[in-house]
Amino acid sequence: MTTHPLKTLSLNFESKATMALAFSYSKYLIVCFLWLSMATATLAVSSEDPVPTPWPHQFHSILVMNKSGILQVIDLWYDWPNGRNFNIIQHQLGKLLYDLEWNNGTSFFYTLDSNRECRSAQLEVGILRPNWLDGANYLGQRHVDGFLCNVWEKVDFIWYYEDVLTKRPVSWVFYTGREAHVMTFEVGAVLEDSKWQVPAYCFDDDNKPLLQAQAFSIPTTPPHHQLFPHDGVLRGSMAI
């Protein structure tokens, strides 16, 4: 029995339509599978809290410090490879104080004015490590100084704000309320060695003072924090 040509054409059309529908459905399933896989991967990544970026091994930064309207400007030079950290602190309409810290725990606080003030200290810890924020508690995102920042808190002592886009520090706030606002952040900048020289009147010769230095008060650190904010400066290796 011969099949009518129109019927054959109709059967072929239906067969092709069925195959096309099945192929389209398969593509749909594949797309859905890929979308779900990507969504799951994205969810897995987003569920992990961001971690603070370690400090560069060398950088220069200008900070504006503020506590209840009392202002200072700090010229910060961080030099981890050479084991040294330098904070040049300008009090508003006041003295310029040099705060030089070495990784062996030795610190000098001095002026270069006619008073020739100097005081040294031997601490149990050296300068901050580049990864001193390891283990900080992530608090989410906030807008600070016009930047969208990730925020971390370290042992109820400091709150640290980092720009989401550039991963550079924007601000940090001590538990005392003193705020540091980062104005510049030059990665790789290094202060010439001659600037790190402590004045001679900071040293004794045969246990006799070369010059009778006028004493002045330097705040000390709560021992349990292993660092202290002198006018908002971060100090110590913060091994906490």
KEZAPA-580687 format. One record per atom (N, C-alpha, C): residue in three letters; x, y, z. Coordinates in steps of 0.05 Angstrom, whole numbers, plus 32768, in hexadecimal, padded with zeros to 4 digits. Atoms other than C-alpha are relative to their C-alpha. Layout:
alaXYZ...
This chain:
met80117FE88000met800080008000met801280198000thr7FF07FE88004thr801C80427FEAthr7FF680168013thr80077FE97FEEthr801E807B801Dthr7FFE80197FEFhis80057FE7800Ehis800280BC8005his801880138005pro7FE97FEE7FFDpro803A80EF7FF8pro7FFB80158015leu80067FEC7FECleu801781238023leu80037FF5801Dlys7FFE800C7FE5lys801380F3805Dlys801E7FFB8007thr7FE380047FFBthr805D80E28055thr800D801B8008leu7FF67FE67FFAleu806D812C8055leu7FF98009801Cser80097FF87FE6ser804381378092ser800F7FF18016leu7FF1800F7FECleu806580FE80B7leu801D800A8003asn7FE47FF57FFEasn80AA811980A5asn8001801A800Fphe80017FE67FF3phe8096815E80BCphe7FFC7FFD801Eglu800580057FE3glu807B814380FEglu80197FF5800Dser7FE8800C7FF5ser80BA811A8108ser801680168004lys7FEC7FEB7FFDlys80E7815680FBlys7FF880148016ala800A7FEE7FEBala80BC81828127ala80057FF5801Cthr7FFB800D7FE6thr80C1814F815Fthr801E80018007met7FE47FFF7FFBmet810C814B8157met800A801C8007ala7FF97FE47FFAala811281978156ala7FF88008801Cleu800A7FFA7FE5leu80E8819C8195leu80117FF38015ala7FEE800F7FEDala8112816781B7ala801B800E8002phe7FE67FF38000phe8152818B81A3phe7FFE801A800Fser80047FE77FF2ser813781CE81BBser7FFE7FFC801Etyr800380067FE4tyr812381AE81FDtyr801A7FF9800Dser7FE580077FF6ser816881908204ser801180188005lys7FF17FE77FFDlys818881D481F8lys7FF6800F8019tyr800B7FF27FE9tyr815981F1822Ctyr800A7FF4801Aleu7FF6800D7FE8leu816E81BD825Fleu801D80068005ile7FE47FFA7FFEile81B781C98250ile8005801C800Bval7FFE7FE57FF7val81AF82148258val7FF98003801Ecys80097FFF7FE4cys8189820B8299cys80157FF48013phe7FEB800D7FF0phe81BF81DB82B3phe801880138003leu7FE97FEE7FFEleu81F7820C82A2leu7FFA80188011trp80077FE97FF0trp81D1824682C1trp80007FF9801Eleu800180087FE4leu81C5821F8301leu801C7FFB800Bser7FE580057FF8ser820E820A8303ser800E801A8006met7FF37FE67FFCmet8225825282FCmet7FF4800E8019ala800C7FF47FE9ala81F3826A832Fala800A7FF4801Athr7FF6800E7FE9thr820A82358360thr801D80088007ala7FE47FF77FFCala825382488355ala8001801C800Bthr80017FE47FF7thr82438292835Ethr7FF88001801Dleu800A80007FE4leu821D8283839Eleu80157FF68013ala7FEA800B7FF0ala8257825A83B8ala801580158005val7FEC7FEC7FFEval8288829283AAval7FF780178012ser800B7FE97FF1ser825B82C983C6ser7FFC7FFA801Dser800580087FE5ser824F82A18405ser801A80028011glu7FE77FFD7FF2glu829982A88417glu8006801D8006asp7FFA7FE47FFAasp82AA82E8843Casp801A80087FF4pro7FE77FF6800Apro82DF8313841Cpro801480038016val7FEB7FFC7FEDval83228319843Fval800F80197FFApro7FF17FE78005pro834A83598448pro801A7FFB7FF0thr7FE880028011thr838283658416thr801980058012pro7FE87FFB7FF1pro83C7835E8436pro800D801A7FF8trp7FF27FE78007trp83EF839E8439trp80177FFA7FEDpro7FE880038010pro842383A88403pro801880018011his7FE880017FF0his8469839B841Chis800D801B8003gln7FF67FE47FFEgln847B83E4840Egln7FEB80137FF5phe80137FEC800Aphe844D84208409phe8003801A8010his80017FE67FF3his84458469841Ahis7FE380098001ser801C7FF77FFDser840484868434ser7FFE80198011ile80067FE97FEFile83EA84C8844Eile7FE57FFC800Cleu801880047FF1leu83B684C28484leu7FF78019800Eval800C7FEB7FEFval838884F484A4val7FF27FF38017met800A800B7FE7met837984E384ECmet7FEC8013800Dasn80157FEF7FF4asn833B84FC8510asn7FF47FF28018lys800F80097FE9lys832084F38555lys7FF38018800Eser800F7FEA7FF4ser82EA8522856Dser800A801B7FF7gly7FF77FE7800Bgly830585588540gly801D80068004ile7FE37FFC7FFDile834E85518555ile800D7FF27FE9leu7FF580098019leu837585498515leu801E7FFD8000gln7FE480038006gln83B8852E8500gln80037FF67FE3val7FFA800C801Aval83D8851D84BDval80197FEE8004ile7FEA80137FFDile840584E084BBile800B7FF97FE4asp7FF180098018asp843984D38485asp800B7FE48007leu7FFA801C7FF8leu843E84878488leu80127FF37FEAtrp7FEE80108011trp8478845F8469trp80027FE4800Btyr7FFF801C7FF7tyr84718414846Etyr80147FF17FEFasp7FEA800E800Easp84AE83EA845Casp80057FE5800Dtrp7FFE801B7FF4trp84A583A1846Etrp801B7FF27FF9pro7FE7800E8007pro84E283858447pro801880098011asn7FEA7FF67FEFasn851083B28470asn7FF98002801Dgly800880027FE4gly84EA83A784B1gly7FFD801B800Earg80027FE57FF4arg84D883F084BEarg7FE5800D7FF8asn801A7FF28004asn849B841D84C3asn8004801C800Bphe7FFB7FE47FF9phe849B846984C6phe7FE680107FFFasn80187FEE7FFFasn8463849884DCasn8009801C8007ile7FF97FE47FFBile846F84E284D6ile7FE6800F8006ile801A7FF77FF6ile8437850284FEile8000801E8004gln80047FE37FFDgln8422854B84F6gln7FE780058010his80177FF77FF1his83F58564852Dhis7FF6801B7FF5gln800A7FE7800Bgln83C7859C8517gln800B80188010leu7FF47FE87FF4leu83EC85DD8525leu80127FF88018gly7FEF80097FEAgly841B85B48551gly801A7FF47FF5lys7FE6800A8007lys845C858E8550lys7FFF7FE97FECleu7FFC80168013leu8475855D851Cleu800F7FEA800Fleu7FF480167FF1leu8483851A853Dleu80077FE97FEDtyr7FF680168011tyr84AC84E2851Dtyr7FFE7FE68011asp8005801A7FF2asp8498849B8531asp800C7FEA7FEEleu7FF280148010leu84CA84688516leu80017FE5800Eglu8003801B7FF4glu84BF841E8523glu800F7FEC7FF0trp7FF18015800Dtrp84ED83E48513trp7FF57FE48008asn800B801A7FFCasn84DC839A850Easn800C7FF18018asn7FF4800D7FE9asn850A83888548asn7FF3800A801Agly800E7FF67FE8gly84DA83AD8577gly8009801B8009thr7FF67FE67FF9thr850383ED857Cthr7FEF80167FF3ser800E7FEA800Bser84DC842D8574ser800C801A800Aphe7FF77FE67FF9phe84F084768575phe7FEA80157FFBphe80137FEB8003phe84C384B28580phe8010801A8004tyr7FEE7FE87FFEtyr84E684F58573tyr7FF580177FEFthr80047FE88011thr84E2853B8557thr801A80097FF5leu7FE87FF5800Cleu8513855E852Bleu8002801E8003asp7FFF7FE37FFBasp850685A48546asp801680068014ser7FEB7FF77FEEser853285CC8575ser7FFF7FF3801Basn8002800D7FE6asn851885A785B2asn800E7FE48001arg7FF280198002arg85388566859Aarg7FF47FEB8013glu800E80137FEFglu8505853A85BDglu80047FE47FF4cys7FFE801B800Acys850F84EF85B9cys7FFA7FEC8017arg800580167FEDarg84F784B085DBarg80007FE67FF0ser7FFF801A800Dser8504846885C9ser7FF17FEC8011ala800E80167FF2ala84DF842885DBala80077FE67FF4gln7FFB801B800Agln84EC83DE85D5gln7FE77FF08005leu8019800E7FFEleu84AD83B885C6leu80057FE27FFAglu7FFE801D8004glu84A1836D85C4glu7FF97FF87FE3val80098007801Bval84858370857Dval800C80147FEDgly7FF67FEE8015gly849D838E853Cgly7FEA800E7FF1ile80147FF1800File847883B18505ile7FEA7FEE7FF7leu8016800F800Aleu8436839C84E9leu80087FEE7FE9arg7FFC80118017arg8438836084BBarg7FEE80087FE9pro80137FF98016pro841A83698475pro7FE57FF38003asn8019800E7FFDasn83E583368488asn7FF48003801Ctrp80097FFD7FE4trp83D5835384CCtrp7FE27FFF8003leu801D80017FFEleu838B835384BBleu7FF57FE37FFDasp8009801C8002asp8388830784B4asp7FEF7FF98018gly801280087FEBgly834E82EB84DCgly7FED80158009ala80147FEB7FFAala8327832C84DDala7FE47FF77FF9asn801C80078003asn82DC832684E2asn7FF380127FEBtyr800D7FF08016tyr82B7833C84A2tyr7FE5800A8009leu80187FF47FF7leu827E836C84B0leu7FED80087FE9gly80117FF88017gly826383798469gly800C80187FF2gln7FF77FE98010gln826683B7843Dgln7FF28019800Aarg800A7FE67FF8arg825D8400844Earg800D80167FEFhis7FF47FE9800Ehis82688443842Chis800F80118014val7FEF7FF07FEFval82A28469844Cval801080137FEFasp7FF17FEC800Fasp82C084AA8433asp7FFB80007FE2gly80078001801Dgly829B84A183F1gly80077FE77FF2phe7FF8801A800Cphe82B4845A83E5phe7FEF7FEA800Bleu800D80197FF7leu828F841883E8leu80167FEE800Bcys7FEB800F7FF3cys82B983F08419cys7FF77FE6800Casn800380177FEEasn82BF83AB8436asn800B8008801Bval7FF97FF87FE5val82C483B08481val80077FE78011trp7FF980157FEEtrp82E8838484B3trp8005800C801Cglu7FFB7FF97FE4glu82EF838684FEglu80147FED800Clys7FEA80107FF4lys832D836D8523lys7FFF8002801Eval800080037FE2val83248357856Cval7FF48018800Easp800D7FE97FF3asp82F68391857Dasp801380178005phe7FEC7FEB7FFCphe833283BF8576phe800180137FE9ile7FFE7FEF8017ile833183D9852File7FEC7FF77FEBtrp801280058017trp82FF83DE84F5trp800E800B7FE7tyr7FEF7FFB8018tyr832083DD84B0tyr7FEE80007FE8tyr80117FFC8018tyr830083F78470tyr80127FFF7FE7glu7FF080048019glu831A83E1842Bglu7FEE80047FE8asp800F7FFB8018asp830283FA83E8asp7FFB7FE67FF1val80088019800Dval82DB83C383C5val800E7FFD7FE5leu7FF68001801Bleu82F683D58380leu801F7FFE7FFFthr7FE37FFF8002thr834083E5838Cthr800E7FEF8014lys7FF4800F7FEAlys834B83BC83CBlys801480108010arg7FEE7FEF7FF0arg836F83F783EAarg7FF280098019pro800D7FF77FE8pro8363840E8431pro7FF5801C7FFDval800D7FE68001val833484498438val8001800D801Bser80027FF57FE5ser832F84518483ser80037FE98014trp800380127FEAtrp8337842F84C6trp7FF980108019val800A7FF27FE8val831884408509val80087FEF8019phe7FF9800D7FE8phe8334842E854Dphe7FE87FFF8014tyr801580037FECtyr830984188588tyr7FFC801A8010thr80017FE77FF2thr8319845C85A6thr7FF080157FF1gly800F7FEC8010gly82F3847F856Egly801280107FEDarg7FEE7FF18012arg8332849A854Carg7FFF7FF47FE4glu80038009801Bglu832B84968501glu801880077FEFala7FEB7FFB8014ala835F849084CAala7FF380007FE5his800A7FFD801Chis834C84A88484his801780007FEDval7FEA80038013val837A8492844Cval7FFD80137FE9met80027FEC8016met838884CC841Dmet80107FF77FE8thr7FF0800B8016thr83BF84AC83F3thr800A7FE48008phe7FF6801B7FFBphe83D9846583EBphe80117FF87FE9glu7FED80048016glu8418845C83C1glu800E7FE58004val7FF4801B7FFEval8429841283B9val801C80007FF4gly7FE48002800Agly8474840683B2gly801180188006ala7FF07FE87FFAala848A844B83C9ala80127FFA8018val7FEC80057FEBval84C9844983F4val800E801A8007leu7FF27FE87FF6leu84E78480841Fleu801E7FFA8000glu7FE380058002glu853284898414glu800C7FFB801Casp7FF4800A7FE7asp855F846A8449asp800880178013ser7FF77FEA7FEFser857A84AD8462ser7FEA800B8012lys80167FF67FF1lys853584C0847Blys7FF97FEF8018trp800680127FEAtrp8533848584AAtrp801580028016gln7FEC7FFD7FECgln856F849C84D2gln7FF6800F8019val80097FF37FE7val855F84AB851Bval801580148008pro7FEC7FEC7FF8pro858084EA8536pro80127FF68016ala7FEB80097FEDala85BF84E28560ala7FF78003801Dtyr80077FFB7FE4tyr859E84FF859Etyr7FEC7FEB800Bcys801080167FF6cys857384C085A2cys80117FE9800Cphe7FEE80167FF7phe85B0849685B5phe801280098016asp7FEC7FFC7FEBasp85DF849085F0asp801B7FF67FF6asp7FE580098005asp862A848985EDasp800C7FF9801Basp7FF6800A7FE6asp8648845E8624asp7FED80068016asn80167FFD7FECasn860584638648asn7FFE801D800Alys80037FE47FF9lys860B84AF864Alys7FF1800D7FE9pro800F7FF38015pro85D984DA8625pro801180137FF1leu7FF27FEC8011leu85F6850085EBleu7FF4801B8004leu800D7FE77FFCleu85C3853585F7leu7FE87FFA8012gln801680047FEEgln8590853C862Egln7FE680077FF1ala80187FFC800Fala855085318608ala7FE980068012gln80187FFA7FF0gln8510854F8621gln7FEC7FEA7FFCala801380168001ala84DF85188632ala7FE5800A7FF8phe801C7FFA8006phe849A85188616phe7FF07FE67FFFser801180177FFCser845F84EA861Eser7FFA7FF27FE6ile800880118016ile845484B085EEile7FEB7FEC800Bpro801480137FF6pro8414848885F7pro800A7FE47FFDthr7FF8801C8001thr841E843E8605thr7FE87FEF7FF8thr80148012800Athr83F8840285EEthr7FF47FEE8015pro800B80157FEFpro83C683D78612pro800E7FE57FF9pro7FF080188006pro83F083968618pro7FF07FEB7FF0his800F8015800Dhis83B783698602his7FFA80057FE3his80047FFB801Chis83B2838B85BFhis80197FFC7FEFgln7FE78003800Dgln83FC838585AEgln800480147FE9leu7FFA7FE98011leu83F983C68587leu7FF48018800Ephe800E7FE97FF4phe83E6840C8598phe7FFC80167FECpro80057FE98011pro83C884488576pro800D8019800Chis7FF67FE67FF8his83F684838580his7FF780147FEBasp800D7FEE8013asp83CD84B9855Fasp7FF47FF07FE9gly800D80108015gly83AB84828538gly80137FEF7FF0val7FEC8010800Fval83EB84608520val7FFD7FE38008leu8000801D7FFBleu83E88414851Aleu801D7FF88006arg7FE580087FF8arg842383F5853Earg80007FE28009gly7FFD801B7FF6gly843D83B08550gly7FF97FEC7FEBser800480158014ser843A836E852Bser7FE37FF58001met801C80087FFDmet83F283638543met7FFD7FE27FFDala8002801D8000ala83FC8319854Fala7FEA7FF78012ile801780077FF0ile83B6830F8569ile7FEC7FF17FF0
